[in-house]
Amino acid sequence: MFKKTMTAMGIALIAATPALALEGPFPIKDIDADTNFQAMENPNALEHYPDLANDIENAIRARADLADEDDYRPLNLDIQVTALRLNDNPVLTDDGEFNILEGIVNVYDEANPQPIRTEPIILEAMEAEVPYPAFSPDNDDFYKAMVYAFADRAVSIAGEIIELPDEAEIRN
């Protein structure tokens, strides 16, 4: 009798509890990066780095927990790279030198057309004075380091989403 009463109480409590949000971390399904440079703001950035958006997408794929077909409600990332600058100058040097990479990461849930989270990323590399001889990396290595740092931050932003609302709450 006691077992039946406790079981009935447990079922009643579960039935009375509202649907809870899903808890993460959530895998990433789609990654869409694009460069959104205005001609006046970055007149020559894409001449030097035409594959910037693809490189960021690939770097994120290499670092992220990617969704399988069986994953329920994975996240989608929409990334807009908005600027490449050298010391706040939008015109890069003839060698394509830059030290600032900016963009915006929008994180979506497949059940929700509105972004769950939108966050800017601003990376600025600065030289530090050191008491020993130091050499700056060449442009290719520096470019890769900035792309990887951007990708790491984008994956971190998506990883910070630990809860998704119930689909019934989204539709209401």
N, C-alpha and C positions, 0 to 999 in steps of 0.2 A: 504494500500500500504506500509506504514511504517513497519507494523508488518511482512509482507511478505519479505520485503527487509532485515530486521534484522534477521529473521529466516533463510533466505538463506545465509546471511553472517556467521551466527553461524554454520550452517552445513558445509559451505566451510572451515571455520577455523578448525573445528573438523576433517574433512577429510584430511586437509593439515598437521595436527599435526602428527609426527611420533609416533609409538606405544611406550608407556611409560613403564617403568619397574614396576613390581608389588611391592606394598609397604606392609610391615609387621606390626606387628610381625607375624611370621609364626609358625604354630603348628609343633610338632615333630611326625613323623610317626614311623620310625624304629630306634632302639638303639641297637648297636652291640658293646659290650665291650669285650676285650680280654687282657690277660696278655702276654706281650712280654718280658719276662725275659730271659736273657742269663744265662746259667748254671753257668758261672764263676762270673757273676755280682750279682746274687741273688740265691745262692745255696740252701737256705732253706726257702725262703719266701712262696712258695706255699705249703710247708709242714704245715705251721702254718695257712695260709689263702687260702685254695684251692678254695673257692667260691668268691674270691675278685671281679672277673669280673661280676659275676651274682649279687653280692651285689651292685655294682656301677650301673648296668643297672636298678635294682629295685629302687634304690634311685632316679635315674633320672626320671623314670616313675612316681614316687610319687610326684615329684616337677614340672614336665614339663606340658605344655599345649599340650596334646596329640591330634593328628589329627583324625578326623572322616573320613569316606569313602567319604564324600562330599567335603572335603577340597581340594583345588586346589594347587598343588605344595608344599606339606609339606616338611619339612627338615628331613634329616636322619643324625644320629650321628654315627661315627665310632670312638671308643675310644681304644687306646692302652695304657695300664698301663705298664710303662717301668721299674719302680724300687720301691722297699720298702727298706729303709736303716735306720740304727741307727747311727746317727752322722757321716754320710758319710762312714760307714762301711757296706758293702753289706751283711755281715753275721749277721742275727738276733740272739738275745739271745735265750737261751733254752726256755724261756717263750714267745718268739715271739715278743719281744719289738721292736718297730721302732718309728721313729719320722719324717721320710721323706717319702712322697708318691708323685711319679711323673708319668706323663702320657701325652699323646698328644690327643687332640680332633680335629677331622676332621668333618666339617659340609658340607653336600652335599645337593643339590637340586635335586629332582627326574628327572628334565629335563637336568641336566648337569652332565656328568661323572667325571668332575674335581671338587675337593673340592672348595667350596666357601670361606672357611676360615679354616686355620689350626693354632692351638695355643697350646703351651705347658702349662701344669699346674704343678706347683711345690709347694707342701704344706710342710712346715717345722714347726713343733711344738717345741717351746722352753720354758723352765721354766723361769719364772720371779721371781725375789726376791720380796717378799711382807713382810710388817711389822707385819704380823699376821700368825698364823699357817695355812698351806695349805697342802692339800693332792692331790696327783696325782690320776687320775681316774684309775680304773682297766683296763686291756688290752682290754676286750670286749667293754667297754664304749669308750675307746680311739679309738679303731678300727672303731666303728660306727661313731664317731665324724669326723674322717678323711674321711671316705667314704662319709658321708653326705656333708662335705665341698667340696670334689671333685665334687660331683653331683651338688651342688649349682653353682659352677664355670662353669661346663659344660653347664648347663641350661642358665646361664648368657651369655656365649659366643654365644649360639644359639639365644638368645633373642636380642643380639646386631645387628643381621642381620635384617636390616629394608627395604632392597630393593633387589629384584632379577631381573636379566636382562630379557628382553623379549626373549621368546624361539627362535624367528627368529634370534636374535643376537647370540645366542649360537651356532646355526647350521652353521653360516657363518664363 
